């Protein structure tokens, strides 16, 4: 399997995770990312609904 180079977002996330020195910090980062992507999905679903798709 060919590996691809990391994109800028992936590199940034790796840098941020390097600051997580304990499980609590890791959990906070995980929750923040989960909330962010949940909001994006909700926004995209609302857009589709408004467009009648």
Secondary structure in CASP SS format (residue, H / E / C, confidence):
PFRMAT SS
TARGET T0000
AUTHOR 0000-0000-0000
METHOD secondary structure of the structure
MODEL  1
X C 1.00
X C 1.00
X C 1.00
X C 1.00
X C 1.00
X C 1.00
X C 1.00
X H 1.00
X H 1.00
X H 1.00
X H 1.00
X H 1.00
X H 1.00
X H 1.00
X H 1.00
X H 1.00
X H 1.00
X H 1.00
X C 1.00
X C 1.00
X C 1.00
X C 1.00
X H 1.00
X H 1.00
X H 1.00
X H 1.00
X H 1.00
X H 1.00
X H 1.00
X H 1.00
X H 1.00
X H 1.00
X H 1.00
X H 1.00
X H 1.00
X H 1.00
X H 1.00
X H 1.00
X H 1.00
X H 1.00
X H 1.00
X H 1.00
X H 1.00
X H 1.00
X H 1.00
X H 1.00
X H 1.00
X H 1.00
X H 1.00
X H 1.00
X C 1.00
X C 1.00
X C 1.00
END
